[in-house]
Amino acid sequence: AGGLEVAEDELEGLTEEEKAALETDGAYRIELVNTTQQPLAAKLADASVRRRLLASSMNRALSGEFDTRGLIVEIARLRAERATLLGYPNHAAIVAESGTAKSTDAILDMLVPLAQAALAKAREEGEELRARYAELNPGSEFTAADWTFVEALLRRERFDFDEADLGEFLQVDKVLDAVYAAAGELYGLTFKLRDDLVGHAPGAQTYEVHDDDGLVGLFVMDFWARPTKNGGAWMTNLVDQAHETGDLPIVTNNCNYTPATTTISWDDVITMFHEFGHALHGLLADTRYAGMSGTNTPRDFVEFPSQVNEHWAWTPGRVLPAEWLEKLEAASKFGQGYATAEVEISSLLDLVWHTTPLDELPTSADEVEDFERRALAKYDLVDDLVPPRYRTQYFAHIWGGGYAASYYGYAWSKVMDADAVAWFEENVDGDYPAVRRLFPDETPIHAVVDTQALIDAAKRVALVAERNTAIRLAFSEGQVVLAAGQGDDAQASESIEARLEGEDIMVAFNPHFLLDGLGALDTPFVRFSFPPPNKPVEFTGQKDLEGDDDRSYRYLLVPIRFAA
């Protein structure tokens, strides 16, 4: 990723612990993280160091041995060529069709207004930051390198809040304990450290994960940085859960903290909960085939469970006491224009690279920077004070990280994230009242439906429905009614015969996963099993109306919304 050599006297603003983490054999070096803005810039008091640090970040991989531009041009052109051969207008169209968005138009309709509105807000914030910087440094120019430093200063002044005061709560061990405790409270999981199980790297810790039914899988925490390790934080499945093979999941979380680290930032806390959300997605998988297990989902869905898990960091007493959370929440809203803009500008940069026709893409490394600027200018998103979170040459997510034409998925998933958190807030207070109305006792409700008739009806309803609209299945009086929307507001509906055992019920499904699940069964009939509260809805393939269960597809990648 690169780095910047600095002198000790240039590190004013850092704690002694932070300085020690940068020192090797008497020399100091700030290693670059994989984003444009560097976290330490918010603390470095020396403006010249901040400028050198940002320049090092933005200009990396543009020359020398690690120049990535030639490879990027080759990748982008090959992706565009493949799309043409497959009959698609571009690579992004392939990705959108296989995801939940279904079209690049739907993505752009969401993303362009969001990015433009966020940049407009960031520009307002910038004027305020510029004015404060002028008071601190009369006659000096306010630049992108000064943004996070002045923003942090204003946040402390305005909200009487300094994250440095949270150190006693943000100790590594305490945060990890809070992450595991949240999973225990929400999903009934326990984590047993196994010192006898050696991880894939020195220092990695391996845990047995159990629930009330027994062993769920293994979780490996690879917390510390090492020279050969990629930067950033991520989750990996070493083994995918699959009933077909009998495999239980083995899942890792990977971070990059130096061994000297004892406390982390609040942003790091959120990252830890986020990545553990991915881990839970893998650990709680319950599918027949490994290819459909855990995080093997569309990219514009996969960030949903992880973003939901971020919310539990904000539970009073989980990581921080309530009084600190109130201050932190107020302070964290400050600067959201910039935070949103830098991300969504990158999302659009990704889409332009992957929607541009082959004959309009760069043909050499020298054309990459100009292409990037024109790509952002197309949507009026060029602002030197608000650079993209990732520039083309170090946008690892889209060139080698599996997020090609999919970086928009973080924003797309936030819609589902908000719905899921609202469901928890309404129902998870110990009683699950909305679900209890549908299940007065512990008796499951079943319905048997012709598989192909259900698939055909679901496809017709999904075609007419607006994007992001769940398909509601209402089982009642010998039939199942599929509808997009509710009541008089239904955008489309279909009715087919169904054999119902038990009370009437309605449930809402993501169209993509409903159709994928039905398609995976490959049986003439499908049996829906609606169990007692807080259990997965399951649909099971059935050979005939009275036959034994054949293949199963369990649907609980996310909390299902039940409707009374």
N, C-alpha and C positions, 0 to 999 in steps of 0.2 A: 504493500500500500504506500510505502514511502514514509518520510519523516523529515523533521527539521532539527538541526543541531542548534542548541542555544547555550548561552552562558548562564551560570547560576544567578547572577545579578539581574538577568532579564526575566526572572520567574516571579517577580513581585505579584502578590495576589494569591499565590498558591500556598497551601498548608505545607508544613514540613513533611508530612506523610506523602503528599502529592509530589513534592520535589524528589523525595527519596525514590519514588516509583519510576522517575525519569532518569535516574543516575546509574551509570555503569562505568566502573573504573575511573571515577572522577569526572566523567563527561556527561553532559545532559542532552537528551534527545527526546523530542515529542513525536511519537509514532502516530501516523495518520490513521484515523478510523475511516470507514468506507462511505461517509457522507461528506457533502461539501463543507458545511460548517463543522468545526471541530469543538468538542465539548469544553476543552480547556480555555477556549477563547473567551468564554463568559467570565473567566476569573483573571485572565492575564491583564495586568494594569498597563503594561507597556504597549502603546498603540503600534509601534513599529514591529514588534514581535507578532502581534495579531495580524498585521498586513502580510508579513512574510509567511505566516502559518496558512492563511487563506490562499495566498498565491501558490504555495506548495501543494495545497489540496486541489485547487481548480486546474492546475497545469500538469498534474501527474499523468503519466501514461500518454503524453503527447510527443515524446521523443525518446531516443535512446533504446536500450535493450528491451524496455518494458512498454514500448509504444504499442497500444492495442488497436489503433485505428484501422490498420490494414486488415486485421482479422475481423473487426466489426463490419467493415464493408463487405467482406466475403460472406460472412454469416447472413447479413441482411439481404444480400442479393440472392443467395441460395434459398433462403426462406421464401422470397418473392417468386423465384422461379418455380419452386415446388408447388406453391399455391396455384400458379397458372396451369401447371401440368395437371393438377387435380380439379381444375375447373372453377377455382375460386378467384375473386378479384384481388385478394391479397392474403397474407398470412394471418392478419388479425381477424378476418372473416372466418377462417377455420377455427381459431381459438374461441371466438364469440359463439359460434354455432354449437360447440361442444360444452360450453359453459351455461350459466343460468341467464346471462344477458341475451344470448341468441343472435344479436346483430351488433355491428359496429355503430350503427345509427343510434341504437338504444344507449350504448356506452357514451357516445359523444353528447347525446341529449342531456345526460346526467352530468358529465364531467366538465364540459366547456363552461356552462354557467357557473358551476361550483368554483372552478379555477379562477375565472374572471372576477367573481364576487370576492373571493378570498384575496386576490391580488389588490383589488380596490381597497379592501380593509387594511391590508398590509401597508399600502401607500399612506393611508391615514396614520397608521401607527408610526411609520417612518418619519413623518413630519414632527410628531411629538418627540421621537428619539433624537432627531436632528437638533431640535431646539434645546434639549437638555445637554447634548454633546457640545453645543456652542457655548453654553454656560460653563462647562467644565474646561473646554479647550478653545478659547476665543481665537477665531481666525483659522482654525483647523477644519479640514474637510471631513465630513461624516461619510464613511464608506460601509460597504457590506461587512468588512472585517470588524467594524465597531458595533454591529447590530446587537449581537447577543450580549456583549459586555454592558452596553447602555440599557438594554432591556432588563437585564438582571438587576442593575443598579436601581432603575425606576421601580421595579417590582418590590425591592426591599424598602424603598422610601414610601411607596404608596400604600403597601399592605402591611407594613411593620412585620415583614416576613423575610427571614434569611434561612435558606435551606440548610446552611451549615449548622443551625441550631437543632437539626433533627438527627444529628449523628448518633445519639444514644439509641434511637429507634431503628436506624437504618444499618445496623450491623449485619454483616452477611449471614451469620448463623440464625439470627432472629428472623430475618426476612424469609430465608428458606423454610424455617419452621412454620411461618405464617402461610406460605404457599401450600405446604403439605396439609396443614390444619384446615384450610379452606376446602380442599378436595375431600377431606374426611367428613366435614360437616355437610357438604353438598351432595356427595355421592357415596358416602359410607366407606371410603377407602382408608386403609392403614398402610404405613410404609415402614418396613423392617430393614435396617441396614445390615448388609451381608459382607462383612470384612473378608470372608473367605472367597468371595467371588471377585476375581480380578477383572477390572474394566479394560477397555481398549487402549487406555493411556495411563501413565502414572498419575496418581491423584484422583482419578475418577472413582466415584462412589456408586456402588450397586445396591439397589433396594428391591426387596420382594414387595409386591403390591397385592394386597388382599381386600376382599369385600366379605359380606356375610356368607357368600356361597363358596369361598375358598380363594385359591390363587388366581389373580387376574393376569399378572405378567411381571416383567422386570423393568425397572426404571434406572437408567444410568445418568448421573449428573457429572458432566465433564466441565468443570467450572473455570479452570485456570488456563491462561494463555501459554503457548509454547511456540518456538520458532517456526515449526512446520504446520501450524494450525491456521486455517482461514480466519479472517477477522469477522467481527460481528457476533450475533447470537442466533441460534437456530435449533430446530428439532429434527431428529432423524429416526426412522424406523429401521432397526437392525434386523428385526423379524416382524413380518406382518401377521396379525391374527387371522386365522382362517379355519373354519370348521372342516373344510374339505381335507386338510392335512393334519388337523388337530393341533396346529401351532398356536401358542400363546404369544402375545406381543412382547418384544424387547425394544424399548424406546429410550432415546437419549435426549437430553437437553445439553447444549453446548454454549459456553460463554467464553469471554476473553479477559478475565481479570488477572492482574499480576498477583503473585503470591503474597505481596505485601499489603494487599487490599483488605481492610477490615470493615469499612463502611462504604456504601454505594449511594448514588443519587436517587431521587424519587423517579426520574425517568428510567433508571435501571430497575427499580422495583416494578414498574409497569411492564418493562420488557421481560422481567422474570415471570410475572404472572401470565403475560402473553404467550411466551414460549411454552410454559407449562400447560396452557390451554391446548396447544398443539399436542403436547404429550398425552393429555387426557383423551383427546380425540383418538389417538392411536391405542392407548391402553383400554379404553372402553368400547373399542370396536367389537361388533358381534355379527359377523357376516360369514357367508359360506366360502367365498373366494377371496384370496389375498388381494386381487386386483381391485376389489371394491371396499377394502378394509381401511378404516381410520381416515388418514389424510389423503387417500387416493380418491380425491374428489376434484371437481373443477376448481381452478385457481380463484374464480370469483365467488366461491363458497368457502374455500378452505380457511380463510382468515376469520370466518364468522365465529367458530367455537373459541378461538384464541382471543378474539376481541371481547367476547362475552366474559371470559375468565379475568380480563383486566379489571372488570368492575369490582371484583371481590377484594381487590387491594384497598378499595375506598370504604370498606366496612369499618365503622368505628371500633377501635380496639384491635383490629386485625393486625395492622402494622403500626398505625399511629392512633393516639388518643383523639377523641372527638373534637376537642378544642383546636388541635393542630390541623386536623382534616378540614375544618371550616376555613381556617386561614389559607391552607394550601389550595383548596378548591377555588377560593376567590382569586388567589394569586395566579393559579394556573390558567384561568380564563384570559388573563392579560397576555396579549401577543398571539392570540389564536389565528389572526389573519395571516401573519407570516408563517406560522407553523403549518397551516392548511395549504397556503399558496405554494410553498416550496415542494410539498409532496405532490400536489395535483398538477403542477407544472411538469414535474418529472413523469407523471402518469400520461400526460398528453404527448410529451416527447417520445415516450415508448410507443404510443399509438401512431404517431406520424411516421416513425421508422418502419412500422409494420403495416401501414395502410398505403404507403407510397408505391406506385407502380414501379416495376423493375427498371424501365427506361428512364425514370426520374431519380433513381437512387444514386448516391455517389459511386464513382468508379475507382477512386483512389483515396488514400489516407488524407491527402491535402484538402479534400473537399468536405471532410466531416464537420469541422467547426462551423463553416458557412451554412451547411445543411441544418445543423442544430439551431442556429440563430434564425434562419428562415422558417423553420418548423414552429418555433415559438412565436415569431412575429405574425404568423398566419392567424393566430388566435389572440393577438395583442397581449402577449404574455412575456415580453422582453422588458426586464427592469434590472439594471446592474446592481441595485440594492437587494434584490430578491432573486438570487440565482437558484436554479433547480437543486433539489436535494441531491440528485445525482446527475452529473454531466455524462454525455454519451460514453466517453472513453473509460469511465469507472462505474458504469451502471451495471454492476455484476448481476443483479436480479434478472435482467432481460437478455443478457448475452450468454450466461452460463448457469444461471440460478433457477431456471424453470419458469420464469415469469414473463417470457416474451409475449407482448400484447396483452398482458394480464396484470400489470401493476395497478391498474384501475380497481382491481378486486378488493383492495383495502377499503376504498370508499364505498364500493358496491355492497360489501359485507356489512357495513355499518348500519344499513337500513334493517337488515335481519337482526343484527346485534341489538339494536334499540328495541325491536319487538320482543326478543327473547328476554332481555333484562326486565322489560315491563311485565312480562308474564311471571317471572320470578317474584317481582315486587308485589304483584297482585295475589299470587297463590302460595308462595313458599314462606308462610308464616307458621308452619307446623300443622296446618289443617287442610291445605289445598282445597279451599271451599268451592272454587269453580269446577274442579274435577269431581269432587264429592257429589255434586248435584246429579252428575251423570252416572255415578257408580254408588248407589246407596248401600251396597254390600260388597263382599269380596268376590262375587261371581263374575267371571269374564263374559263378554258379549261377543257373539260370532256372527259373521255374515259370509255366505258363499256366493260368488259371482262368476259368470263366464269371463275368462281372462281376456280373450280377444275383443269381446264386446266392450269391456271396460277400457282397454287400451285405445280402441277406436274412439270411444266417447271422450276420453281424457284428451286425446290429441285434438279433436274438434273444438273442445272447450278452450284448450290452451292457445289455439291459433287465434281465436276471437278475443281472448282476454288481453287486457293491458299487461305490460311487463311488470314483474314483481308481484303479480296477483296470485295468491294461493288458490289451489283447486279444493273446494269443499265437497266432501262426500257425505251425504245424508242418507242413512240407512233407516227405512221406515216402511211399514205396510207392504212388504213383499217387493220392494224395489230400492234401487240406489239412485239418488239424484246427484249428478255432478254439476257443480256451478262455480263460476268465477265471480266472486262478489256474493252479496247476501240479499235475499228478499227481492224487493222491487228494484234494487240497485244491481242485481245480477247482470253481468255482461253477456253471459252465455250459460246454457244449461242443457243437460241431456238426462234422460231417464232410461234405465234398463232393469230387467228383473233381477231380484236378489233373494236369497233364502236367508232369513234373519232368525237368529236364536237369541232371545233376550229383548232388552228394551231398545227403543229408538235411540239413535246416536248420530252426532255429526262430528267430523274431524277435518281439519285443514292440512293439506300437504303442499310442499313445494312441488310444482309440476314436474321439474326435472327428475327428482328422486322418485316420485310416484311412477313415472313412465320407465325409468331405469330399473326400478325394483320389479315391476310387473314383467318387463322384458327378460329379466334374469331368471324368472321362474320356469318358463318354457313348459307349462302344464295347462290343460284345457280349462281348469277352474282355479280360482284363487279364493282362499279363505282368510278373511280379515279377523284378527283376534284383538278385541279391545279389552285390555286387562284392568285390574284395579288401579287406583291412583298411583302416580309416580312410577309407572312401569312403561316399557316400550310398547308401542303398537307394533304388531307383527302381521305381515301377510305371508301366507304359506301356500305353495302350489299343491293342488289336489288333483288326482287322476280322474276321479268321478265324484258325483255328489255325496256318495257314502264312503268314498275311499280313504285310505290312510294318507297322512301328510307325505309329500314327496320332496319338495325343495322349499326352503324358507328364505325370506328376505326380511330382516328385522329393521324397522325404521325407527331409529332414535339417534340420528346424527346430531339432532338439535331437539330442544323441548318442543313437543307438538302442541299446537293451540287447539284446545277443545272449545266447542261452542255449545251453550245450553240451548 
